[in-house]
């Protein structure tokens, strides 16, 4: 194998990894808690 073929194979694996790898998305909870109103307004 020459360098061009190796690059082509690596690029193919990279494309497959990007297409099929689905990362787990960590999001903040939707259960927000309101705090007392301050001079800056209402906050949750």
LINURCOR-V812173 format. One line per field, one symbol per residue. ss: DSSP state (h for helix, s for strand, l for the rest). burial: + if it has 9 or more other ideal C-beta (glycine too) atoms within 8 Angstrom, else -. A space follows every 10 residues. Layout:
ss: ???
burial: ???
//
This chain:
ss: llhhhhhhhh hhhhhhhhhh llllllllll llllssssll sssl
burial: -----+---- ---------- ---------- ---------- ----
//
